[in-house]
Each structure stands twice: as C-alpha cells, then as structure tokens.
Amino acid sequence: MLISSVKNYQNILKIFPKLDIVFDFIIKNISDKTIESKYDISDGVYAIVQKCEPKSKDDQLLETHKKYIDLQYVISGRENIGWKFVDKSFEIHKKYSIKKDIAFFTNKPDTYIKLKKGEFVLFFPEDAHAPLCGNGTVKKCIVKIPKDFLY
C-alpha cells in the first residue's frame, strides 16, 4: 500500500515510472466537473469516476483483487478506507469472482486511512481494503491497473 498526494506524483514516479500515464490522466482530466463514467487510459489501465455515499465501518466489507492494483483518488469530499494485510486467517464472505476480479471478507480492518481531496492510495493484491467508510458524499476516481503492468 502506498498513500500520498497527487502533488507528490513526481516522487512516486521514481518508484513506479510506468504510473506516468495514470498521473498524466488524473492531472489533465480529473476535476470536480468530470462526468461519472468509465475511461480507458492505455495498456489495459482504466479509470472509473463515481460519486458515492459512504457506509458505516460496520457495514463495509474488506475486498481484494487478484488481477488489478487499485489507485483510489479523492476528487472531492473525504473518505475513510479500512485496510488489513491479507493472510491465511481471512474469512470469506463472498468467493473470488474471476469476472469481477473481487473477493469479500468478514475480517475487520486493522487501521483506517483518511483521504481528502487530491490524495490517493495505491492498493496491491495483498492489501485488503474497505472503501467508502464514513459520512458525506465522496467523488472519487478509481484507476484499475493490471498488476502485470507494474511488475
């Protein structure tokens, strides 16, 4: 997991230079006025812009992905995201769906990440996360990055 601000993207590119297409897309295309939709970026990387109403921490489940790395960027509002490292103690709530690239778990997060406008978190396949915990409308951009794109 990596947490930062888009203002720091140049330093992130030193670690993951291939993310240049992601930050280029966010900087040039994402704002409060961006329409909720799916956007193809390049090389199997795509973004989903959505406006959501968060749920209580008790109602949100941890999720994981096997094929994609998630970059979750807050466009407006504030978001709390639960996090827990995946291990063998995980209790399956909904089995992994190959089609949707997602599995859900009943385990509770170890910690919560608080993001505000302009901040993002990068979740790898071993990072279980429970997005959209809290109150108030959140507009966000979720960039789905094929794990083979970075590795």
C-alpha positions, 0 to 999 in steps of 0.5 A: 500500500502506498498513500500520498498526494497527487502533488507528490506524483513526481516522487512516486514516479521514481518508484513506479515510472510506468504510473506516468500515464495514470498521473498524466490522466488524473492531472489533465482530466480529473476535476470536480466537473468530470462526468461519472463514467468509465475511461480507458487510459492505455495498456489495459489501465482504466479509470472509473469516476463515481460519486458515492455515499459512504457506509458505516465501518460496520457495514463495509466489507474488506475486498481484494483483487487478484488481477488489478492494483487499485489507485483510489483518488479523492476528487472531492469530499473525504473518505475513510478506507479500512485496510488489513494485510491479507493472510491465511486467517481471512474469512470469506464472505463472498468467493473470488469472482474471476469476472469481477476480479473481487473477493469479500471478507468478514475480517475487520480492518486493522487501521483506517486511512483518511483521504481528502481531496487530491490524495490517493492510495495505491492498493496491491493484491495483498492489501485488503481494503474497505472503501467508502467508510464514513459520512458525506458524499465522496467523488472519487476516481478509481484507476484499475491497473493490471498488476502485470503492468507494474511488475 
